[in-house]
């Protein structure tokens, strides 16, 4: 007998079982597992004031979460973080960077930094649109 359980505070181990199950069922198509990494903006004491959580595969980097503390915005830290993430993608052979944002968040920031709008889901959440963006990454030539 199997039961359906709703868990509003699932532990990471349980979530990992689902992730591994999805990966295993798609392994013959995808062939590899995404590689996760984080980039942090820290002060001298080690306190985090911003960062990116991302992952990449053989073709693209996906910027999943991107945050800079309100007090440090518009000072170039976001661009530095984004450049580092894209650089990691290039080092690992990625040809594009992909992300999504809300209409009230960072679309203008991404557009200023070479991203192009791929699509939009209007009225996705509380009458706000979810916007999908992509940037072609330049390969390093030696």
Steps between C-alpha positions, in 0.01 A plus 500: 500500500633845409397832655509853366675726754504880483808643673533877543850466643660217303855405589777511241543122500139447393525770234821338371313171446262679261784678320693175459186326373445767234866482397494119481189500282656752258858376507481328162389830340698755703804285569634707787407662825489878545795640695395745771714782632467826692683831485494727804553868569643515854650768721829456688313333789349241268144638510316438173362807322412337172552207275392269225385140515535339159562178316639400167502211261694452177317776315370764738520660838174569682492790746250366753521755783670840493495752784691811608422674830293818448779715651751384237289518186600724208867484605615240245486194725219340301696530176809352668301205633333442162834517319647242738206263444519537123878452516450170683261395226752585229778312686275194495416531130157663525377696200210680667373636829132471584293650780154619590379796701176678590377816330569690826855368541804500276399486133664839423821386674521186289418685176776755573740208543439334165201276570208473261141433595395148392150501636250612759217345695259784571311518831696204632497604864292774664451667159875505436672353197786253507764588241754260347835624369802360320849619412750353256834452676827561322748217514851560626754461222861433591 
